[in-house]
Amino acid sequence: MILLAQGKKQAEIAKALGRSSSTIYRELKRHALESYSATSAQNSYLKHRQNSKAQRKLEQPEYFNLVQEKFLTQNWSPEQISARLKLEKSELSISYSTIYRGIYSGLFDIGERKASRKLRHKGKTRHTKNHHEKRGKIQVSNHLNDRPISAQNRSRFGHWEADTVLGKVGGACLLTLTERKSRFELVKKIPAKKAEAVQKAMIELLDAHILRSITPDRGKEFAQHRLVTEALGVEFYFP
């Protein structure tokens, strides 16, 4: 529409192009609508993209750095990262499905190295938010809300957190015991992620330490927690 840009009237444009004035009018109207529609769509897209970006937690430095450290450096699973934040009632909270999406989108890739290769269970089924585990649950002795206040605020030494880090499927795993106040950590490799192996390792690792409480997750590897309580006289508190 160079002629229009030059200030030509519709009648002059029609004469120059050998078209009727009504044809030129319809064409100008159609182009104006298309231009508006394209501009409106682009603005809408940019606004939605900006809002969506603002909502993506993993693009916020505090979340990105946390997941990068736990997943890439400490080999924690997305489930462990999400559960630990809930356990500690952290100001930061993120679902494991969000972490998985970030990993598979390449957000944590380093050059040609795919971060998704660090996931422990390739092809593992990722359950939806509303999925309910149908297998049996372990019997808990105490609930997290009943844990001593000194464990909640980390004011006294001797409150421990227990976790397991799984290697290859069906293989050995690491039992980690972290003292909440000092963040001192005990680690032991055990032959399998089984309740018997875990309780024996916990008794061996904690026997010489101050014990006020132990907080694990509800994984079945902690099903024999009562044997640890009997051996060491320490109570377990479950989320």
C-alpha positions as YAML, in Angstrom:
chain: A
units: angstrom
residues:
- id: 1
  name: MET
  ca: [0.00, 0.00, 0.00]
- id: 2
  name: ILE
  ca: [2.72, 2.43, -1.06]
- id: 3
  name: LEU
  ca: [0.22, 4.79, -2.71]
- id: 4
  name: LEU
  ca: [-1.81, 5.00, 0.49]
- id: 5
  name: ALA
  ca: [1.34, 5.74, 2.44]
- id: 6
  name: GLN
  ca: [2.07, 8.56, 0.00]
- id: 7
  name: GLY
  ca: [-1.22, 10.22, 0.92]
- id: 8
  name: LYS
  ca: [-3.16, 9.25, -2.20]
- id: 9
  name: LYS
  ca: [-6.94, 9.15, -1.93]
- id: 10
  name: GLN
  ca: [-8.91, 5.97, -2.66]
- id: 11
  name: ALA
  ca: [-10.20, 7.38, -6.00]
- id: 12
  name: GLU
  ca: [-6.65, 8.23, -7.07]
- id: 13
  name: ILE
  ca: [-5.42, 4.76, -6.08]
- id: 14
  name: ALA
  ca: [-8.31, 3.14, -8.00]
- id: 15
  name: LYS
  ca: [-7.50, 5.16, -11.11]
- id: 16
  name: ALA
  ca: [-3.77, 4.39, -10.88]
- id: 17
  name: LEU
  ca: [-4.45, 0.65, -10.49]
- id: 18
  name: GLY
  ca: [-7.30, 0.48, -12.98]
- id: 19
  name: ARG
  ca: [-9.76, -0.73, -10.33]
- id: 20
  name: SER
  ca: [-13.08, 0.55, -9.03]
- id: 21
  name: SER
  ca: [-13.21, 2.65, -5.88]
- id: 22
  name: SER
  ca: [-15.39, 0.03, -4.16]
- id: 23
  name: THR
  ca: [-12.80, -2.68, -4.83]
- id: 24
  name: ILE
  ca: [-10.05, -0.52, -3.38]
- id: 25
  name: TYR
  ca: [-12.23, 0.21, -0.33]
- id: 26
  name: ARG
  ca: [-12.82, -3.48, 0.33]
- id: 27
  name: GLU
  ca: [-9.12, -4.26, -0.06]
- id: 28
  name: LEU
  ca: [-8.07, -1.49, 2.30]
- id: 29
  name: LYS
  ca: [-10.63, -2.64, 4.88]
- id: 30
  name: ARG
  ca: [-9.49, -6.28, 4.61]
- id: 31
  name: HIS
  ca: [-5.81, -5.37, 5.02]
- id: 32
  name: ALA
  ca: [-6.61, -3.16, 7.99]
- id: 33
  name: LEU
  ca: [-8.47, -6.00, 9.71]
- id: 34
  name: GLU
  ca: [-5.67, -8.49, 8.97]
- id: 35
  name: SER
  ca: [-3.09, -6.07, 10.28]
- id: 36
  name: TYR
  ca: [-5.09, -5.47, 13.46]
- id: 37
  name: SER
  ca: [-5.70, -9.19, 13.93]
- id: 38
  name: ALA
  ca: [-2.02, -10.05, 13.52]
- id: 39
  name: THR
  ca: [-0.93, -7.27, 15.86]
- id: 40
  name: SER
  ca: [-3.55, -8.20, 18.44]
- id: 41
  name: ALA
  ca: [-2.58, -11.86, 18.29]
- id: 42
  name: GLN
  ca: [1.10, -11.02, 18.65]
- id: 43
  name: ASN
  ca: [0.45, -8.77, 21.63]
- id: 44
  name: SER
  ca: [-1.74, -11.43, 23.22]
- id: 45
  name: TYR
  ca: [0.94, -14.06, 22.68]
- id: 46
  name: LEU
  ca: [3.68, -11.87, 24.15]
- id: 47
  name: LYS
  ca: [1.53, -11.04, 27.17]
- id: 48
  name: HIS
  ca: [0.66, -14.71, 27.75]
- id: 49
  name: ARG
  ca: [4.29, -15.70, 27.30]
- id: 50
  name: GLN
  ca: [5.40, -13.07, 29.80]
- id: 51
  name: ASN
  ca: [2.82, -14.19, 32.35]
- id: 52
  name: SER
  ca: [3.62, -17.85, 31.78]
- id: 53
  name: LYS
  ca: [7.32, -17.16, 32.15]
- id: 54
  name: ALA
  ca: [6.71, -15.32, 35.40]
- id: 55
  name: GLN
  ca: [4.87, -18.35, 36.72]
- id: 56
  name: ARG
  ca: [7.48, -20.93, 35.80]
- id: 57
  name: LYS
  ca: [9.28, -21.52, 39.04]
- id: 58
  name: LEU
  ca: [12.36, -23.11, 37.54]
- id: 59
  name: GLU
  ca: [13.18, -19.88, 35.71]
- id: 60
  name: GLN
  ca: [13.48, -18.15, 39.07]
- id: 61
  name: PRO
  ca: [17.14, -18.26, 40.25]
- id: 62
  name: GLU
  ca: [16.38, -19.56, 43.75]
- id: 63
  name: TYR
  ca: [14.45, -22.55, 42.38]
- id: 64
  name: PHE
  ca: [16.82, -23.21, 39.49]
- id: 65
  name: ASN
  ca: [19.92, -23.14, 41.71]
- id: 66
  name: LEU
  ca: [18.29, -25.37, 44.33]
- id: 67
  name: VAL
  ca: [17.23, -28.05, 41.84]
- id: 68
  name: GLN
  ca: [20.51, -27.83, 39.95]
- id: 69
  name: GLU
  ca: [22.49, -28.40, 43.16]
- id: 70
  name: LYS
  ca: [20.31, -31.23, 44.48]
- id: 71
  name: PHE
  ca: [19.75, -33.02, 41.17]
- id: 72
  name: LEU
  ca: [23.01, -32.56, 39.27]
- id: 73
  name: THR
  ca: [25.49, -32.37, 42.16]
- id: 74
  name: GLN
  ca: [23.92, -34.43, 44.94]
- id: 75
  name: ASN
  ca: [22.03, -36.88, 42.69]
- id: 76
  name: TRP
  ca: [18.68, -36.38, 44.40]
- id: 77
  name: SER
  ca: [15.57, -37.46, 42.51]
- id: 78
  name: PRO
  ca: [12.81, -34.94, 41.69]
- id: 79
  name: GLU
  ca: [10.59, -36.73, 44.22]
- id: 80
  name: GLN
  ca: [13.24, -36.36, 46.94]
- id: 81
  name: ILE
  ca: [13.74, -32.67, 46.24]
- id: 82
  name: SER
  ca: [10.02, -31.93, 46.39]
- id: 83
  name: ALA
  ca: [9.47, -34.07, 49.49]
- id: 84
  name: ARG
  ca: [12.42, -32.56, 51.39]
- id: 85
  name: LEU
  ca: [11.13, -29.02, 50.84]
- id: 86
  name: LYS
  ca: [7.74, -30.08, 52.21]
- id: 87
  name: LEU
  ca: [9.38, -31.90, 55.10]
- id: 88
  name: GLU
  ca: [11.38, -28.82, 56.10]
- id: 89
  name: LYS
  ca: [8.39, -26.52, 55.52]
- id: 90
  name: SER
  ca: [10.64, -24.43, 53.32]
- id: 91
  name: GLU
  ca: [9.48, -21.11, 51.87]
- id: 92
  name: LEU
  ca: [10.31, -22.69, 48.52]
- id: 93
  name: SER
  ca: [8.00, -25.42, 47.27]
- id: 94
  name: ILE
  ca: [7.91, -27.18, 43.92]
- id: 95
  name: SER
  ca: [6.23, -30.34, 42.65]
- id: 96
  name: TYR
  ca: [8.29, -33.21, 41.32]
- id: 97
  name: SER
  ca: [6.33, -33.11, 38.05]
- id: 98
  name: THR
  ca: [7.50, -29.52, 37.51]
- id: 99
  name: ILE
  ca: [11.09, -30.63, 38.08]
- id: 100
  name: TYR
  ca: [10.67, -33.50, 35.62]
- id: 101
  name: ARG
  ca: [9.31, -31.10, 33.00]
- id: 102
  name: GLY
  ca: [12.29, -28.82, 33.51]
- id: 103
  name: ILE
  ca: [14.72, -31.71, 33.15]
- id: 104
  name: TYR
  ca: [13.11, -33.11, 30.01]
- id: 105
  name: SER
  ca: [12.84, -29.65, 28.45]
- id: 106
  name: GLY
  ca: [16.63, -29.34, 28.58]
- id: 107
  name: LEU
  ca: [16.70, -26.60, 31.19]
- id: 108
  name: PHE
  ca: [19.51, -28.32, 33.11]
- id: 109
  name: ASP
  ca: [21.48, -29.62, 30.12]
- id: 110
  name: ILE
  ca: [25.16, -28.70, 30.03]
- id: 111
  name: GLY
  ca: [26.32, -28.41, 26.44]
- id: 112
  name: GLU
  ca: [25.67, -31.76, 24.77]
- id: 113
  name: ARG
  ca: [25.21, -33.51, 28.12]
- id: 114
  name: LYS
  ca: [21.55, -34.27, 28.70]
- id: 115
  name: ALA
  ca: [20.49, -33.85, 32.32]
- id: 116
  name: SER
  ca: [17.73, -36.41, 31.75]
- id: 117
  name: ARG
  ca: [20.41, -39.11, 31.57]
- id: 118
  name: LYS
  ca: [20.93, -38.67, 35.31]
- id: 119
  name: LEU
  ca: [17.40, -39.78, 36.12]
- id: 120
  name: ARG
  ca: [17.63, -43.04, 38.03]
- id: 121
  name: HIS
  ca: [14.75, -44.90, 36.43]
- id: 122
  name: LYS
  ca: [14.63, -44.56, 32.68]
- id: 123
  name: GLY
  ca: [11.14, -45.21, 31.47]
- id: 124
  name: LYS
  ca: [9.77, -44.91, 34.99]
- id: 125
  name: THR
  ca: [6.07, -44.16, 35.16]
- id: 126
  name: ARG
  ca: [5.44, -40.63, 36.35]
- id: 127
  name: HIS
  ca: [2.10, -40.56, 38.12]
- id: 128
  name: THR
  ca: [-0.32, -37.71, 37.79]
- id: 129
  name: LYS
  ca: [-1.08, -35.38, 40.66]
- id: 130
  name: ASN
  ca: [-4.32, -37.22, 41.49]
- id: 131
  name: HIS
  ca: [-2.80, -40.70, 41.36]
- id: 132
  name: HIS
  ca: [-3.09, -42.68, 44.58]
- id: 133
  name: GLU
  ca: [-0.62, -45.40, 45.48]
- id: 134
  name: LYS
  ca: [-2.52, -48.67, 45.83]
- id: 135
  name: ARG
  ca: [0.18, -50.71, 47.52]
- id: 136
  name: GLY
  ca: [0.31, -51.10, 51.28]
- id: 137
  name: LYS
  ca: [1.52, -48.28, 53.51]
- id: 138
  name: ILE
  ca: [3.90, -48.71, 56.42]
- id: 139
  name: GLN
  ca: [2.62, -48.39, 59.97]
- id: 140
  name: VAL
  ca: [3.87, -45.14, 61.49]
- id: 141
  name: SER
  ca: [4.59, -44.61, 65.17]
- id: 142
  name: ASN
  ca: [4.39, -40.80, 65.40]
- id: 143
  name: HIS
  ca: [3.37, -38.00, 63.08]
- id: 144
  name: LEU
  ca: [5.50, -35.03, 62.06]
- id: 145
  name: ASN
  ca: [3.25, -32.56, 63.88]
- id: 146
  name: ASP
  ca: [4.11, -34.30, 67.16]
- id: 147
  name: ARG
  ca: [7.84, -33.89, 66.70]
- id: 148
  name: PRO
  ca: [9.60, -31.96, 69.50]
- id: 149
  name: ILE
  ca: [9.79, -28.20, 68.97]
- id: 150
  name: SER
  ca: [13.58, -28.40, 69.21]
- id: 151
  name: ALA
  ca: [13.50, -30.52, 66.07]
- id: 152
  name: GLN
  ca: [11.26, -28.07, 64.25]
- id: 153
  name: ASN
  ca: [13.40, -25.03, 65.02]
- id: 154
  name: ARG
  ca: [16.74, -26.87, 65.00]
- id: 155
  name: SER
  ca: [17.61, -25.55, 68.45]
- id: 156
  name: ARG
  ca: [19.04, -28.82, 69.84]
- id: 157
  name: PHE
  ca: [21.49, -31.32, 68.48]
- id: 158
  name: GLY
  ca: [20.31, -34.90, 67.97]
- id: 159
  name: HIS
  ca: [17.34, -34.68, 65.62]
- id: 160
  name: TRP
  ca: [18.01, -36.66, 62.45]
- id: 161
  name: GLU
  ca: [16.52, -36.99, 58.97]
- id: 162
  name: ALA
  ca: [16.76, -40.31, 57.15]
- id: 163
  name: ASP
  ca: [16.70, -40.86, 53.41]
- id: 164
  name: THR
  ca: [17.85, -43.33, 50.78]
- id: 165
  name: VAL
  ca: [19.47, -42.66, 47.42]
- id: 166
  name: LEU
  ca: [18.92, -45.47, 44.94]
- id: 167
  name: GLY
  ca: [21.49, -46.55, 42.39]
- id: 168
  name: LYS
  ca: [20.65, -48.98, 39.59]
- id: 169
  name: VAL
  ca: [17.25, -50.62, 39.70]
- id: 170
  name: GLY
  ca: [17.31, -53.50, 42.16]
- id: 171
  name: GLY
  ca: [20.87, -52.73, 43.20]
- id: 172
  name: ALA
  ca: [22.63, -51.15, 46.13]
- id: 173
  name: CYS
  ca: [21.63, -47.81, 47.58]
- id: 174
  name: LEU
  ca: [22.93, -45.21, 50.02]
- id: 175
  name: LEU
  ca: [21.39, -44.59, 53.41]
- id: 176
  name: THR
  ca: [21.85, -40.96, 54.45]
- id: 177
  name: LEU
  ca: [21.29, -39.65, 57.98]
- id: 178
  name: THR
  ca: [21.46, -35.88, 58.40]
- id: 179
  name: GLU
  ca: [21.54, -34.10, 61.77]
- id: 180
  name: ARG
  ca: [19.13, -31.16, 61.46]
- id: 181
  name: LYS
  ca: [20.98, -28.56, 63.54]
- id: 182
  name: SER
  ca: [24.54, -29.06, 62.29]
- id: 183
  name: ARG
  ca: [23.72, -30.68, 58.90]
- id: 184
  name: PHE
  ca: [26.34, -33.30, 59.80]
- id: 185
  name: GLU
  ca: [25.75, -36.32, 57.62]
- id: 186
  name: LEU
  ca: [26.30, -40.05, 57.95]
- id: 187
  name: VAL
  ca: [26.28, -42.17, 54.81]
- id: 188
  name: LYS
  ca: [26.39, -45.93, 54.37]
- id: 189
  name: LYS
  ca: [26.10, -48.08, 51.28]
- id: 190
  name: ILE
  ca: [23.67, -50.96, 51.74]
- id: 191
  name: PRO
  ca: [23.10, -53.93, 49.41]
- id: 192
  name: ALA
  ca: [19.46, -53.19, 48.63]
- id: 193
  name: LYS
  ca: [16.67, -50.74, 49.40]
- id: 194
  name: LYS
  ca: [15.05, -53.20, 51.79]
- id: 195
  name: ALA
  ca: [13.62, -52.58, 55.25]
- id: 196
  name: GLU
  ca: [15.88, -55.11, 56.98]
- id: 197
  name: ALA
  ca: [19.06, -53.71, 55.44]
- id: 198
  name: VAL
  ca: [18.02, -50.15, 56.27]
- id: 199
  name: GLN
  ca: [17.20, -50.76, 59.94]
- id: 200
  name: LYS
  ca: [20.46, -52.64, 60.50]
- id: 201
  name: ALA
  ca: [22.47, -49.85, 58.88]
- id: 202
  name: MET
  ca: [20.67, -47.18, 60.92]
- id: 203
  name: ILE
  ca: [21.45, -48.97, 64.18]
- id: 204
  name: GLU
  ca: [25.09, -49.34, 63.16]
- id: 205
  name: LEU
  ca: [25.49, -45.71, 62.10]
- id: 206
  name: LEU
  ca: [23.61, -44.03, 64.95]
- id: 207
  name: ASP
  ca: [24.64, -46.19, 67.90]
- id: 208
  name: ALA
  ca: [27.36, -43.79, 69.08]
- id: 209
  name: HIS
  ca: [25.49, -40.52, 68.43]
- id: 210
  name: ILE
  ca: [23.12, -38.28, 70.37]
- id: 211
  name: LEU
  ca: [19.57, -39.21, 69.38]
- id: 212
  name: ARG
  ca: [16.41, -37.23, 70.05]
- id: 213
  name: SER
  ca: [14.30, -38.05, 66.99]
- id: 214
  name: ILE
  ca: [14.47, -39.48, 63.47]
- id: 215
  name: THR
  ca: [12.37, -38.18, 60.58]
- id: 216
  name: PRO
  ca: [12.23, -40.35, 57.45]
- id: 217
  name: ASP
  ca: [9.70, -40.32, 54.63]
- id: 218
  name: ARG
  ca: [7.08, -43.04, 54.35]
- id: 219
  name: GLY
  ca: [9.11, -45.23, 52.04]
- id: 220
  name: LYS
  ca: [8.76, -48.96, 52.68]
- id: 221
  name: GLU
  ca: [12.47, -49.20, 53.37]
- id: 222
  name: PHE
  ca: [11.69, -47.64, 56.77]
- id: 223
  name: ALA
  ca: [9.03, -50.23, 57.63]
- id: 224
  name: GLN
  ca: [11.19, -51.74, 60.41]
- id: 225
  name: HIS
  ca: [11.60, -48.44, 62.25]
- id: 226
  name: ARG
  ca: [10.25, -49.96, 65.47]
- id: 227
  name: LEU
  ca: [13.29, -52.24, 65.64]
- id: 228
  name: VAL
  ca: [15.51, -49.15, 65.53]
- id: 229
  name: THR
  ca: [13.45, -47.57, 68.30]
- id: 230
  name: GLU
  ca: [13.82, -50.71, 70.43]
- id: 231
  name: ALA
  ca: [17.57, -50.87, 69.85]
- id: 232
  name: LEU
  ca: [18.42, -47.17, 70.25]
- id: 233
  name: GLY
  ca: [15.51, -45.74, 72.23]
- id: 234
  name: VAL
  ca: [14.74, -43.04, 69.67]
- id: 235
  name: GLU
  ca: [11.31, -42.18, 68.28]
- id: 236
  name: PHE
  ca: [10.46, -41.83, 64.58]
- id: 237
  name: TYR
  ca: [8.23, -39.06, 63.22]
- id: 238
  name: PHE
  ca: [6.64, -39.41, 59.79]
- id: 239
  name: PRO
  ca: [5.24, -36.74, 57.45]
...
